[in-house]
Amino acid sequence: MQSETNAIAGRIGENIRGRRERLLYQLDELARRAELQEHTLWRIERGTIMPSVLNLVHLADVLECRPGDLLNGVSATMDGDAG
């Protein structure tokens, strides 16, 4: 269960970081616009914490996508080797 959670958090973080980089946002700018602490966003992008639904909604708004887009590639059957 823990490795599944880590894999999911990692995939979400990759998706957020990828969109941020494509839109040419710096980490601090995205954090400010999404009303998050910079360190919190840093941890989300690295998959060390799972973002809340509210944080996903804020991030999606700023990243000009749907919250579901940030879940791309996430599966209930993910394990620690997924990636």
N, CA, C and O atoms as CSV, one atom per row, in Angstrom:
chain,resi,resn,atom,element,x,y,z
A,1,MET,N,N,0.818,-1.200,0.000
A,1,MET,CA,C,0.000,0.000,0.000
A,1,MET,C,C,0.859,1.261,0.000
A,1,MET,O,O,0.577,2.206,-0.737
A,2,GLN,N,N,1.917,1.278,0.833
A,2,GLN,CA,C,2.766,2.466,0.899
A,2,GLN,C,C,3.499,2.687,-0.419
A,2,GLN,O,O,3.616,3.825,-0.874
A,3,SER,N,N,3.998,1.605,-1.046
A,3,SER,CA,C,4.701,1.782,-2.313
A,3,SER,C,C,3.744,2.250,-3.403
A,3,SER,O,O,4.135,3.003,-4.296
A,4,GLU,N,N,2.493,1.806,-3.332
A,4,GLU,CA,C,1.483,2.269,-4.284
A,4,GLU,C,C,1.229,3.769,-4.101
A,4,GLU,O,O,1.148,4.509,-5.081
A,5,THR,N,N,1.106,4.209,-2.862
A,5,THR,CA,C,0.909,5.630,-2.574
A,5,THR,C,C,2.101,6.441,-3.047
A,5,THR,O,O,1.923,7.510,-3.630
A,6,ASN,N,N,3.312,5.957,-2.809
A,6,ASN,CA,C,4.512,6.655,-3.255
A,6,ASN,C,C,4.550,6.763,-4.774
A,6,ASN,O,O,4.913,7.808,-5.315
A,7,ALA,N,N,4.176,5.686,-5.464
A,7,ALA,CA,C,4.184,5.694,-6.930
A,7,ALA,C,C,3.156,6.685,-7.468
A,7,ALA,O,O,3.425,7.398,-8.435
A,8,ILE,N,N,1.991,6.731,-6.852
A,8,ILE,CA,C,0.946,7.657,-7.289
A,8,ILE,C,C,1.389,9.100,-7.042
A,8,ILE,O,O,1.265,9.949,-7.925
A,9,ALA,N,N,1.900,9.373,-5.855
A,9,ALA,CA,C,2.374,10.720,-5.539
A,9,ALA,C,C,3.485,11.128,-6.502
A,9,ALA,O,O,3.537,12.275,-6.944
A,10,GLY,N,N,4.362,10.198,-6.822
A,10,GLY,CA,C,5.445,10.487,-7.757
A,10,GLY,C,C,4.941,10.821,-9.144
A,10,GLY,O,O,5.439,11.750,-9.780
A,11,ARG,N,N,3.952,10.071,-9.624
A,11,ARG,CA,C,3.401,10.328,-10.957
A,11,ARG,C,C,2.698,11.685,-10.995
A,11,ARG,O,O,2.865,12.443,-11.950
A,12,ILE,N,N,1.914,11.993,-9.964
A,12,ILE,CA,C,1.236,13.296,-9.908
A,12,ILE,C,C,2.272,14.414,-9.908
A,12,ILE,O,O,2.120,15.404,-10.623
A,13,GLY,N,N,3.311,14.260,-9.118
A,13,GLY,CA,C,4.366,15.259,-9.064
A,13,GLY,C,C,5.038,15.464,-10.410
A,13,GLY,O,O,5.316,16.597,-10.805
A,14,GLU,N,N,5.299,14.367,-11.118
A,14,GLU,CA,C,5.890,14.462,-12.456
A,14,GLU,C,C,4.976,15.230,-13.401
A,14,GLU,O,O,5.435,16.059,-14.187
A,15,ASN,N,N,3.695,14.952,-13.320
A,15,ASN,CA,C,2.732,15.636,-14.189
A,15,ASN,C,C,2.691,17.137,-13.897
A,15,ASN,O,O,2.653,17.951,-14.819
A,16,ILE,N,N,2.699,17.493,-12.630
A,16,ILE,CA,C,2.669,18.911,-12.250
A,16,ILE,C,C,3.951,19.601,-12.711
A,16,ILE,O,O,3.899,20.673,-13.315
A,17,ARG,N,N,5.086,18.996,-12.431
A,17,ARG,CA,C,6.369,19.590,-12.817
A,17,ARG,C,C,6.468,19.731,-14.341
A,17,ARG,O,O,6.946,20.749,-14.842
A,18,GLY,N,N,6.021,18.721,-15.064
A,18,GLY,CA,C,6.062,18.781,-16.517
A,18,GLY,C,C,5.236,19.924,-17.077
A,18,GLY,O,O,5.692,20.650,-17.961
A,19,ARG,N,N,4.021,20.086,-16.567
A,19,ARG,CA,C,3.172,21.197,-17.033
A,19,ARG,C,C,3.778,22.537,-16.639
A,19,ARG,O,O,3.764,23.483,-17.427
A,20,ARG,N,N,4.308,22.622,-15.428
A,20,ARG,CA,C,4.927,23.871,-14.976
A,20,ARG,C,C,6.076,24.254,-15.897
A,20,ARG,O,O,6.196,25.410,-16.303
A,21,GLU,N,N,6.912,23.291,-16.223
A,21,GLU,CA,C,8.059,23.572,-17.083
A,21,GLU,C,C,7.629,23.941,-18.503
A,21,GLU,O,O,8.228,24.822,-19.119
A,22,ARG,N,N,6.597,23.276,-19.026
A,22,ARG,CA,C,6.101,23.617,-20.364
A,22,ARG,C,C,5.546,25.033,-20.415
A,22,ARG,O,O,5.655,25.710,-21.437
A,23,LEU,N,N,4.949,25.482,-19.312
A,23,LEU,CA,C,4.404,26.840,-19.254
A,23,LEU,C,C,5.451,27.865,-18.804
A,23,LEU,O,O,5.153,29.053,-18.685
A,24,LEU,N,N,6.659,27.403,-18.559
A,24,LEU,CA,C,7.791,28.268,-18.190
A,24,LEU,C,C,7.583,29.007,-16.866
A,24,LEU,O,O,8.041,30.136,-16.688
A,25,TYR,N,N,6.881,28.345,-15.941
A,25,TYR,CA,C,6.738,28.897,-14.598
A,25,TYR,C,C,7.903,28.438,-13.743
A,25,TYR,O,O,8.322,27.283,-13.817
A,26,GLN,N,N,8.423,29.341,-12.936
A,26,GLN,CA,C,9.367,28.959,-11.894
A,26,GLN,C,C,8.551,28.372,-10.743
A,26,GLN,O,O,7.363,28.662,-10.602
A,27,LEU,N,N,9.194,27.552,-9.932
A,27,LEU,CA,C,8.507,26.909,-8.814
A,27,LEU,C,C,7.852,27.937,-7.903
A,27,LEU,O,O,6.698,27.765,-7.512
A,28,ASP,N,N,8.565,28.998,-7.560
A,28,ASP,CA,C,8.014,29.990,-6.635
A,28,ASP,C,C,6.808,30.711,-7.229
A,28,ASP,O,O,5.874,31.057,-6.505
A,29,GLU,N,N,6.823,30.939,-8.534
A,29,GLU,CA,C,5.692,31.614,-9.175
A,29,GLU,C,C,4.445,30.732,-9.163
A,29,GLU,O,O,3.351,31.204,-8.853
A,30,LEU,N,N,4.610,29.449,-9.502
A,30,LEU,CA,C,3.460,28.549,-9.473
A,30,LEU,C,C,2.925,28.424,-8.052
A,30,LEU,O,O,1.712,28.441,-7.840
A,31,ALA,N,N,3.814,28.300,-7.088
A,31,ALA,CA,C,3.375,28.183,-5.692
A,31,ALA,C,C,2.548,29.398,-5.288
A,31,ALA,O,O,1.484,29.263,-4.684
A,32,ARG,N,N,3.039,30.570,-5.620
A,32,ARG,CA,C,2.317,31.804,-5.260
A,32,ARG,C,C,0.949,31.838,-5.934
A,32,ARG,O,O,-0.055,32.119,-5.280
A,33,ARG,N,N,0.901,31.557,-7.223
A,33,ARG,CA,C,-0.366,31.610,-7.962
A,33,ARG,C,C,-1.362,30.555,-7.480
A,33,ARG,O,O,-2.571,30.787,-7.491
A,34,ALA,N,N,-0.853,29.398,-7.059
A,34,ALA,CA,C,-1.725,28.316,-6.587
A,34,ALA,C,C,-1.994,28.402,-5.093
A,34,ALA,O,O,-2.657,27.534,-4.527
A,35,GLU,N,N,-1.479,29.451,-4.451
A,35,GLU,CA,C,-1.690,29.675,-3.023
A,35,GLU,C,C,-1.130,28.535,-2.169
A,35,GLU,O,O,-1.768,28.067,-1.227
A,36,LEU,N,N,0.086,28.104,-2.530
A,36,LEU,CA,C,0.792,27.057,-1.788
A,36,LEU,C,C,2.111,27.613,-1.290
A,36,LEU,O,O,2.646,28.566,-1.855
A,37,GLN,N,N,2.628,27.020,-0.242
A,37,GLN,CA,C,3.982,27.333,0.188
A,37,GLN,C,C,4.940,26.718,-0.843
A,37,GLN,O,O,4.693,25.625,-1.355
A,38,GLU,N,N,6.010,27.416,-1.135
A,38,GLU,CA,C,6.965,26.914,-2.130
A,38,GLU,C,C,7.503,25.537,-1.741
A,38,GLU,O,O,7.617,24.651,-2.588
A,39,HIS,N,N,7.833,25.358,-0.455
A,39,HIS,CA,C,8.352,24.066,-0.010
A,39,HIS,C,C,7.309,22.956,-0.183
A,39,HIS,O,O,7.660,21.819,-0.495
A,40,THR,N,N,6.051,23.280,0.017
A,40,THR,CA,C,4.990,22.288,-0.174
A,40,THR,C,C,4.927,21.861,-1.637
A,40,THR,O,O,4.846,20.669,-1.936
A,41,LEU,N,N,4.964,22.831,-2.547
A,41,LEU,CA,C,4.938,22.491,-3.970
A,41,LEU,C,C,6.171,21.683,-4.349
A,41,LEU,O,O,6.073,20.735,-5.129
A,42,TRP,N,N,7.322,22.043,-3.810
A,42,TRP,CA,C,8.562,21.307,-4.073
A,42,TRP,C,C,8.394,19.842,-3.679
A,42,TRP,O,O,8.793,18.943,-4.419
A,43,ARG,N,N,7.802,19.610,-2.511
A,43,ARG,CA,C,7.591,18.233,-2.029
A,43,ARG,C,C,6.555,17.497,-2.868
A,43,ARG,O,O,6.701,16.299,-3.111
A,44,ILE,N,N,5.510,18.196,-3.315
A,44,ILE,CA,C,4.506,17.578,-4.191
A,44,ILE,C,C,5.159,17.150,-5.499
A,44,ILE,O,O,4.956,16.025,-5.957
A,45,GLU,N,N,5.938,18.039,-6.099
A,45,GLU,CA,C,6.583,17.720,-7.380
A,45,GLU,C,C,7.541,16.546,-7.260
A,45,GLU,O,O,7.711,15.796,-8.221
A,46,ARG,N,N,8.158,16.372,-6.124
A,46,ARG,CA,C,9.087,15.268,-5.936
A,46,ARG,C,C,8.409,13.997,-5.440
A,46,ARG,O,O,9.065,12.971,-5.265
A,47,GLY,N,N,7.110,14.060,-5.214
A,47,GLY,CA,C,6.357,12.882,-4.820
A,47,GLY,C,C,6.534,12.481,-3.378
A,47,GLY,O,O,6.219,11.350,-3.009
A,48,THR,N,N,7.034,13.389,-2.548
A,48,THR,CA,C,7.216,13.037,-1.137
A,48,THR,C,C,5.957,13.271,-0.316
A,48,THR,O,O,5.826,12.742,0.788
A,49,ILE,N,N,5.021,14.069,-0.854
A,49,ILE,CA,C,3.715,14.211,-0.220
A,49,ILE,C,C,2.640,14.141,-1.307
A,49,ILE,O,O,2.880,14.483,-2.465
A,50,MET,N,N,1.472,13.698,-0.910
A,50,MET,CA,C,0.326,13.604,-1.811
A,50,MET,C,C,-0.458,14.916,-1.715
A,50,MET,O,O,-0.829,15.333,-0.617
A,51,PRO,N,N,-0.711,15.567,-2.846
A,51,PRO,CA,C,-1.485,16.809,-2.794
A,51,PRO,C,C,-2.943,16.536,-2.447
A,51,PRO,O,O,-3.493,15.494,-2.803
A,52,SER,N,N,-3.554,17.472,-1.757
A,52,SER,CA,C,-4.982,17.352,-1.477
A,52,SER,C,C,-5.765,17.636,-2.753
A,52,SER,O,O,-5.216,18.173,-3.715
A,53,VAL,N,N,-7.019,17.283,-2.762
A,53,VAL,CA,C,-7.875,17.573,-3.907
A,53,VAL,C,C,-7.944,19.081,-4.131
A,53,VAL,O,O,-7.882,19.541,-5.272
A,54,LEU,N,N,-8.071,19.845,-3.063
A,54,LEU,CA,C,-8.127,21.300,-3.191
A,54,LEU,C,C,-6.847,21.843,-3.834
A,54,LEU,O,O,-6.905,22.718,-4.699
A,55,ASN,N,N,-5.696,21.323,-3.410
A,55,ASN,CA,C,-4.440,21.762,-4.013
A,55,ASN,C,C,-4.372,21.383,-5.488
A,55,ASN,O,O,-3.876,22.161,-6.303
A,56,LEU,N,N,-4.865,20.195,-5.840
A,56,LEU,CA,C,-4.899,19.801,-7.254
A,56,LEU,C,C,-5.768,20.749,-8.072
A,56,LEU,O,O,-5.418,21.101,-9.199
A,57,VAL,N,N,-6.892,21.160,-7.511
A,57,VAL,CA,C,-7.784,22.088,-8.209
A,57,VAL,C,C,-7.098,23.435,-8.413
A,57,VAL,O,O,-7.159,24.003,-9.504
A,58,HIS,N,N,-6.448,23.949,-7.375
A,58,HIS,CA,C,-5.719,25.220,-7.492
A,58,HIS,C,C,-4.609,25.111,-8.536
A,58,HIS,O,O,-4.454,25.995,-9.378
A,59,LEU,N,N,-3.845,24.031,-8.477
A,59,LEU,CA,C,-2.750,23.852,-9.421
A,59,LEU,C,C,-3.263,23.734,-10.853
A,59,LEU,O,O,-2.695,24.325,-11.771
A,60,ALA,N,N,-4.331,22.974,-11.040
A,60,ALA,CA,C,-4.893,22.810,-12.381
A,60,ALA,C,C,-5.359,24.148,-12.942
A,60,ALA,O,O,-5.145,24.432,-14.120
A,61,ASP,N,N,-5.985,24.964,-12.122
A,61,ASP,CA,C,-6.426,26.288,-12.578
A,61,ASP,C,C,-5.246,27.099,-13.102
A,61,ASP,O,O,-5.315,27.681,-14.185
A,62,VAL,N,N,-4.170,27.133,-12.335
A,62,VAL,CA,C,-3.004,27.913,-12.725
A,62,VAL,C,C,-2.301,27.287,-13.932
A,62,VAL,O,O,-1.793,27.999,-14.797
A,63,LEU,N,N,-2.275,25.965,-13.984
A,63,LEU,CA,C,-1.594,25.263,-15.073
A,63,LEU,C,C,-2.466,25.098,-16.319
A,63,LEU,O,O,-2.079,24.428,-17.277
A,64,GLU,N,N,-3.651,25.720,-16.291
A,64,GLU,CA,C,-4.545,25.758,-17.449
A,64,GLU,C,C,-4.926,24.359,-17.946
A,64,GLU,O,O,-4.859,24.052,-19.136
A,65,CYS,N,N,-5.328,23.527,-16.979
A,65,CYS,CA,C,-5.756,22.174,-17.320
A,65,CYS,C,C,-6.852,21.748,-16.355
A,65,CYS,O,O,-7.209,22.492,-15.441
A,66,ARG,N,N,-7.376,20.566,-16.560
A,66,ARG,CA,C,-8.355,19.993,-15.631
A,66,ARG,C,C,-7.610,19.249,-14.530
A,66,ARG,O,O,-6.515,18.740,-14.771
A,67,PRO,N,N,-8.173,19.172,-13.333
A,67,PRO,CA,C,-7.505,18.409,-12.275
A,67,PRO,C,C,-7.176,16.980,-12.703
A,67,PRO,O,O,-6.138,16.437,-12.325
A,68,GLY,N,N,-8.049,16.385,-13.481
A,68,GLY,CA,C,-7.800,15.019,-13.956
A,68,GLY,C,C,-6.561,14.889,-14.822
A,68,GLY,O,O,-5.936,13.830,-14.865
A,69,ASP,N,N,-6.204,15.968,-15.514
A,69,ASP,CA,C,-4.988,15.938,-16.329
A,69,ASP,C,C,-3.747,15.725,-15.471
A,69,ASP,O,O,-2.763,15.140,-15.924
A,70,LEU,N,N,-3.797,16.195,-14.247
A,70,LEU,CA,C,-2.662,16.028,-13.343
A,70,LEU,C,C,-2.577,14.607,-12.786
A,70,LEU,O,O,-1.591,14.235,-12.150
A,71,LEU,N,N,-3.630,13.819,-13.036
A,71,LEU,CA,C,-3.650,12.415,-12.615
A,71,LEU,C,C,-3.318,11.473,-13.770
A,71,LEU,O,O,-3.427,10.255,-13.629
A,72,ASN,N,N,-2.918,12.026,-14.897
A,72,ASN,CA,C,-2.609,11.208,-16.067
A,72,ASN,C,C,-1.564,10.153,-15.730
A,72,ASN,O,O,-0.506,10.473,-15.188
A,73,GLY,N,N,-1.860,8.898,-16.051
A,73,GLY,CA,C,-0.950,7.804,-15.788
A,73,GLY,C,C,-1.084,7.192,-14.413
A,73,GLY,O,O,-0.382,6.233,-14.092
A,74,VAL,N,N,-1.968,7.725,-13.597
A,74,VAL,CA,C,-2.183,7.177,-12.249
A,74,VAL,C,C,-3.156,6.008,-12.345
A,74,VAL,O,O,-4.177,6.085,-13.028
A,75,SER,N,N,-2.825,4.937,-11.657
A,75,SER,CA,C,-3.651,3.731,-11.659
A,75,SER,C,C,-3.697,3.146,-10.257
A,75,SER,O,O,-2.728,3.243,-9.504
A,76,ALA,N,N,-4.803,2.552,-9.916
A,76,ALA,CA,C,-4.942,1.910,-8.599
A,76,ALA,C,C,-4.026,0.702,-8.475
A,76,ALA,O,O,-3.796,0.212,-7.369
A,77,THR,N,N,-3.508,0.222,-9.581
A,77,THR,CA,C,-2.633,-0.963,-9.548
A,77,THR,C,C,-1.160,-0.596,-9.623
A,77,THR,O,O,-0.312,-1.462,-9.835
A,78,MET,N,N,-0.853,0.680,-9.451
A,78,MET,CA,C,0.561,1.094,-9.503
A,78,MET,C,C,1.326,0.468,-8.350
A,78,MET,O,O,0.787,0.263,-7.262
A,79,ASP,N,N,2.591,0.170,-8.606
A,79,ASP,CA,C,3.445,-0.303,-7.516
A,79,ASP,C,C,4.705,0.538,-7.502
A,79,ASP,O,O,4.841,1.461,-8.304
A,80,GLY,N,N,5.602,0.243,-6.627
A,80,GLY,CA,C,6.812,1.034,-6.469
A,80,GLY,C,C,7.707,1.041,-7.696
A,80,GLY,O,O,8.584,1.897,-7.802
A,81,ASP,N,N,7.511,0.101,-8.640
A,81,ASP,CA,C,8.336,0.047,-9.842
A,81,ASP,C,C,7.721,0.810,-10.994
A,81,ASP,O,O,8.325,0.891,-12.063
A,82,ALA,N,N,6.515,1.383,-10.809
A,82,ALA,CA,C,5.864,2.100,-11.897
A,82,ALA,C,C,6.608,3.391,-12.166
A,82,ALA,O,O,7.251,3.951,-11.279
A,83,GLY,N,N,6.511,3.857,-13.407
A,83,GLY,CA,C,7.165,5.112,-13.669
A,83,GLY,C,C,7.235,5.428,-15.048
A,83,GLY,O,O,7.770,6.474,-15.415
